[in-house]
Amino acid sequence: MESFVIETFLDGVKEDTVKVPLALAKLALRPFLNQLNSEQAEMMDTAIKAKDFEGLIFECEEHDSGEKVVFSIL
């Protein structure tokens, strides 16, 4: 079963990992996609809907605080 994975890092060290079945992620991400700019939202939406996609979708890093969030499909 494919999973939508969210990993958080602080100063390069993995802090948390959340795995959600992809079907559930499709429903849960709708409100979140509205918070992104149109290019980012379209990229994430396309990857989630693709039947054969696997890998990194989106990575967001805050350089000042050393925080990073990675979204992927595994």
KOLKOL-737853 format. One record per atom (N, C-alpha, C): atom name; x, y, z; residue in three letters. Coordinates in steps of 0.2 Angstrom, whole numbers, always signed. Last residue first. Example, Ala and Ser with C-alpha at 12.3 -4.5 7.8 and 13.67 -1.06 7.14 Angstrom:
2
+------+-------+-------+-------+------+
: site :    c1 :    c2 :    c3 : code :
+------+-------+-------+-------+------+
:    N :   +64 :   -11 :   +35 :  SER :
:   CA :   +68 :    -5 :   +36 :  SER :
:    C :   +64 :    +0 :   +39 :  SER :
:    N :   +66 :   -28 :   +39 :  ALA :
:   CA :   +62 :   -22 :   +39 :  ALA :
:    C :   +66 :   -16 :   +39 :  ALA :
+------+-------+-------+-------+------+
This chain:
74
+------+-------+-------+-------+------+
: site :    c1 :    c2 :    c3 : code :
+------+-------+-------+-------+------+
:    N :   +29 :   +34 :    -4 :  LEU :
:   CA :   +33 :   +28 :    -4 :  LEU :
:    C :   +28 :   +22 :    -5 :  LEU :
:    N :   +30 :   +51 :    -7 :  ILE :
:   CA :   +26 :   +45 :    -8 :  ILE :
:    C :   +30 :   +39 :    -8 :  ILE :
:    N :   +34 :   +65 :    +4 :  SER :
:   CA :   +35 :   +61 :    -1 :  SER :
:    C :   +30 :   +55 :    -1 :  SER :
:    N :   +39 :   +80 :   +11 :  PHE :
:   CA :   +34 :   +77 :    +9 :  PHE :
:    C :   +35 :   +72 :    +3 :  PHE :
:    N :   +49 :   +87 :   +24 :  VAL :
:   CA :   +49 :   +84 :   +17 :  VAL :
:    C :   +43 :   +80 :   +16 :  VAL :
:    N :   +54 :  +102 :   +32 :  VAL :
:   CA :   +49 :   +97 :   +31 :  VAL :
:    C :   +49 :   +94 :   +24 :  VAL :
:    N :   +66 :  +109 :   +43 :  LYS :
:   CA :   +64 :  +106 :   +36 :  LYS :
:    C :   +59 :  +101 :   +37 :  LYS :
:    N :   +74 :  +121 :   +52 :  GLU :
:   CA :   +69 :  +117 :   +51 :  GLU :
:    C :   +68 :  +115 :   +44 :  GLU :
:    N :   +83 :  +131 :   +55 :  GLY :
:   CA :   +86 :  +125 :   +54 :  GLY :
:    C :   +81 :  +119 :   +53 :  GLY :
:    N :   +80 :  +144 :   +56 :  SER :
:   CA :   +79 :  +140 :   +62 :  SER :
:    C :   +81 :  +133 :   +61 :  SER :
:    N :   +84 :  +150 :   +44 :  ASP :
:   CA :   +86 :  +153 :   +50 :  ASP :
:    C :   +85 :  +149 :   +56 :  ASP :
:    N :   +79 :  +141 :   +34 :  HIS :
:   CA :   +86 :  +142 :   +35 :  HIS :
:    C :   +88 :  +145 :   +42 :  HIS :
:    N :   +67 :  +131 :   +32 :  GLU :
:   CA :   +68 :  +137 :   +35 :  GLU :
:    C :   +75 :  +138 :   +37 :  GLU :
:    N :   +62 :  +122 :   +18 :  GLU :
:   CA :   +67 :  +122 :   +23 :  GLU :
:    C :   +67 :  +130 :   +25 :  GLU :
:    N :   +52 :  +109 :   +11 :  CYS :
:   CA :   +52 :  +116 :   +13 :  CYS :
:    C :   +57 :  +117 :   +19 :  CYS :
:    N :   +49 :   +99 :    -3 :  GLU :
:   CA :   +53 :  +100 :    +3 :  GLU :
:    C :   +53 :  +107 :    +4 :  GLU :
:    N :   +39 :   +87 :   -11 :  PHE :
:   CA :   +40 :   +94 :    -9 :  PHE :
:    C :   +45 :   +94 :    -3 :  PHE :
:    N :   +41 :   +73 :   -16 :  ILE :
:   CA :   +36 :   +78 :   -19 :  ILE :
:    C :   +38 :   +85 :   -18 :  ILE :
:    N :   +51 :   +59 :   -18 :  LEU :
:   CA :   +50 :   +66 :   -15 :  LEU :
:    C :   +45 :   +70 :   -19 :  LEU :
:    N :   +42 :   +44 :   -23 :  GLY :
:   CA :   +48 :   +48 :   -22 :  GLY :
:    C :   +46 :   +55 :   -18 :  GLY :
:    N :   +32 :   +38 :   -36 :  GLU :
:   CA :   +35 :   +36 :   -30 :  GLU :
:    C :   +41 :   +41 :   -29 :  GLU :
:    N :   +18 :   +36 :   -46 :  PHE :
:   CA :   +23 :   +41 :   -44 :  PHE :
:    C :   +26 :   +38 :   -37 :  PHE :
:    N :    +8 :   +29 :   -53 :  ASP :
:   CA :   +15 :   +26 :   -53 :  ASP :
:    C :   +20 :   +31 :   -50 :  ASP :
:    N :    -4 :   +37 :   -52 :  LYS :
:   CA :    -4 :   +30 :   -50 :  LYS :
:    C :    +3 :   +27 :   -49 :  LYS :
:    N :    -6 :   +53 :   -47 :  ALA :
:   CA :    -2 :   +49 :   -51 :  ALA :
:    C :    -2 :   +42 :   -48 :  ALA :
:    N :   -11 :   +61 :   -36 :  LYS :
:   CA :   -16 :   +58 :   -41 :  LYS :
:    C :   -12 :   +53 :   -45 :  LYS :
:    N :    +1 :   +66 :   -30 :  ILE :
:   CA :    -4 :   +62 :   -26 :  ILE :
:    C :    -8 :   +58 :   -31 :  ILE :
:    N :    +6 :   +74 :   -41 :  ALA :
:   CA :   +10 :   +68 :   -38 :  ALA :
:    C :    +5 :   +63 :   -34 :  ALA :
:    N :    -4 :   +84 :   -42 :  THR :
:   CA :    -2 :   +79 :   -48 :  THR :
:    C :    +2 :   +73 :   -45 :  THR :
:    N :    -3 :   +90 :   -30 :  ASP :
:   CA :    -9 :   +87 :   -32 :  ASP :
:    C :    -8 :   +82 :   -37 :  ASP :
:    N :   +10 :   +95 :   -30 :  MET :
:   CA :    +9 :   +90 :   -25 :  MET :
:    C :    +2 :   +87 :   -27 :  MET :
:    N :    +9 :  +104 :   -41 :  MET :
:   CA :   +14 :   +99 :   -41 :  MET :
:    C :   +12 :   +93 :   -36 :  MET :
:    N :    -1 :  +113 :   -37 :  GLU :
:   CA :    -2 :  +109 :   -43 :  GLU :
:    C :    +3 :  +103 :   -43 :  GLU :
:    N :    +5 :  +119 :   -26 :  ALA :
:   CA :    -1 :  +115 :   -25 :  ALA :
:    C :    -2 :  +110 :   -31 :  ALA :
:    N :   +16 :  +126 :   -32 :  GLN :
:   CA :   +17 :  +120 :   -27 :  GLN :
:    C :   +11 :  +116 :   -26 :  GLN :
:    N :    +9 :  +134 :   -40 :  GLU :
:   CA :   +13 :  +130 :   -43 :  GLU :
:    C :   +15 :  +124 :   -38 :  GLU :
:    N :    +1 :  +142 :   -31 :  SER :
:   CA :    -2 :  +138 :   -36 :  SER :
:    C :    +2 :  +133 :   -39 :  SER :
:    N :    +7 :  +141 :   -14 :  ASN :
:   CA :    +6 :  +144 :   -20 :  ASN :
:    C :    +3 :  +140 :   -26 :  ASN :
:    N :    -4 :  +134 :    -1 :  LEU :
:   CA :    +2 :  +134 :    -5 :  LEU :
:    C :    +1 :  +139 :   -11 :  LEU :
:    N :   -16 :  +133 :    +5 :  GLN :
:   CA :   -11 :  +137 :    +8 :  GLN :
:    C :    -5 :  +138 :    +4 :  GLN :
:    N :   -23 :  +123 :    -2 :  ASN :
:   CA :   -25 :  +130 :    -3 :  ASN :
:    C :   -20 :  +135 :    +0 :  ASN :
:    N :   -17 :  +111 :    +3 :  LEU :
:   CA :   -15 :  +114 :    -4 :  LEU :
:    C :   -17 :  +121 :    -5 :  LEU :
:    N :   -24 :  +110 :   +15 :  PHE :
:   CA :   -17 :  +112 :   +15 :  PHE :
:    C :   -15 :  +114 :    +8 :  PHE :
:    N :   -37 :  +105 :   +11 :  PRO :
:   CA :   -36 :  +112 :   +14 :  PRO :
:    C :   -29 :  +114 :   +14 :  PRO :
:    N :   -32 :   +92 :    +5 :  ARG :
:   CA :   -36 :   +97 :    +2 :  ARG :
:    C :   -35 :  +104 :    +5 :  ARG :
:    N :   -27 :   +82 :   +13 :  LEU :
:   CA :   -23 :   +87 :   +10 :  LEU :
:    C :   -26 :   +93 :    +7 :  LEU :
:    N :   -36 :   +72 :   +16 :  ALA :
:   CA :   -34 :   +77 :   +21 :  ALA :
:    C :   -30 :   +83 :   +19 :  ALA :
:    N :   -38 :   +65 :    +4 :  LEU :
:   CA :   -44 :   +69 :    +7 :  LEU :
:    C :   -41 :   +74 :   +12 :  LEU :
:    N :   -26 :   +60 :    +1 :  LYS :
:   CA :   -29 :   +64 :    -4 :  LYS :
:    C :   -35 :   +68 :    -1 :  LYS :
:    N :   -23 :   +52 :   +13 :  ALA :
:   CA :   -20 :   +59 :   +12 :  ALA :
:    C :   -23 :   +63 :    +7 :  ALA :
:    N :   -31 :   +41 :   +11 :  LEU :
:   CA :   -33 :   +46 :   +16 :  LEU :
:    C :   -29 :   +52 :   +15 :  LEU :
:    N :   -23 :   +35 :    +0 :  ALA :
:   CA :   -30 :   +37 :    -1 :  ALA :
:    C :   -33 :   +42 :    +4 :  ALA :
:    N :   -11 :   +33 :    +6 :  LEU :
:   CA :   -11 :   +38 :    +1 :  LEU :
:    C :   -19 :   +40 :    +0 :  LEU :
:    N :   -10 :   +32 :   +24 :  PRO :
:   CA :   -11 :   +29 :   +18 :  PRO :
:    C :   -13 :   +34 :   +12 :  PRO :
:    N :    +4 :   +40 :   +31 :  VAL :
:   CA :    -3 :   +40 :   +30 :  VAL :
:    C :    -5 :   +36 :   +24 :  VAL :
:    N :   +17 :   +43 :   +43 :  LYS :
:   CA :   +15 :   +39 :   +37 :  LYS :
:    C :    +7 :   +39 :   +37 :  LYS :
:    N :   +28 :   +54 :   +49 :  VAL :
:   CA :   +21 :   +52 :   +49 :  VAL :
:    C :   +20 :   +49 :   +42 :  VAL :
:    N :   +42 :   +57 :   +59 :  THR :
:   CA :   +40 :   +54 :   +53 :  THR :
:    C :   +32 :   +52 :   +54 :  THR :
:    N :   +53 :   +69 :   +67 :  ASP :
:   CA :   +47 :   +65 :   +67 :  ASP :
:    C :   +46 :   +62 :   +60 :  ASP :
:    N :   +67 :   +72 :   +66 :  GLU :
:   CA :   +63 :   +73 :   +72 :  GLU :
:    C :   +57 :   +69 :   +72 :  GLU :
:    N :   +83 :   +70 :   +59 :  LYS :
:   CA :   +76 :   +68 :   +59 :  LYS :
:    C :   +72 :   +68 :   +65 :  LYS :
:    N :   +94 :   +84 :   +58 :  VAL :
:   CA :   +92 :   +77 :   +62 :  VAL :
:    C :   +85 :   +76 :   +61 :  VAL :
:    N :   +96 :   +96 :   +53 :  GLY :
:   CA :   +98 :   +90 :   +49 :  GLY :
:    C :   +97 :   +83 :   +52 :  GLY :
:    N :   +90 :  +105 :   +61 :  ASP :
:   CA :   +97 :  +105 :   +61 :  ASP :
:    C :  +100 :   +99 :   +58 :  ASP :
:    N :   +76 :   +95 :   +61 :  LEU :
:   CA :   +79 :  +100 :   +65 :  LEU :
:    C :   +87 :  +100 :   +65 :  LEU :
:    N :   +63 :   +88 :   +51 :  PHE :
:   CA :   +70 :   +88 :   +53 :  PHE :
:    C :   +72 :   +95 :   +56 :  PHE :
:    N :   +50 :   +78 :   +47 :  THR :
:   CA :   +52 :   +84 :   +50 :  THR :
:    C :   +59 :   +83 :   +52 :  THR :
:    N :   +41 :   +70 :   +34 :  GLU :
:   CA :   +46 :   +70 :   +39 :  GLU :
:    C :   +48 :   +77 :   +41 :  GLU :
:    N :   +27 :   +62 :   +29 :  ILE :
:   CA :   +29 :   +68 :   +31 :  ILE :
:    C :   +35 :   +67 :   +36 :  ILE :
:    N :   +21 :   +52 :   +16 :  VAL :
:   CA :   +25 :   +52 :   +21 :  VAL :
:    C :   +27 :   +60 :   +22 :  VAL :
:    N :    +8 :   +41 :   +10 :  PHE :
:   CA :   +11 :   +48 :   +10 :  PHE :
:    C :   +15 :   +49 :   +16 :  PHE :
:    N :   +10 :   +25 :    +4 :  SER :
:   CA :    +9 :   +30 :    +9 :  SER :
:    C :   +12 :   +37 :    +7 :  SER :
:    N :    +3 :   +11 :    -4 :  GLU :
:   CA :    +7 :   +17 :    -5 :  GLU :
:    C :    +5 :   +22 :    +1 :  GLU :
:    N :    +4 :    -6 :    +0 :  MET :
:   CA :    +0 :    +0 :    +0 :  MET :
:    C :    +4 :    +6 :    +0 :  MET :
+------+-------+-------+-------+------+
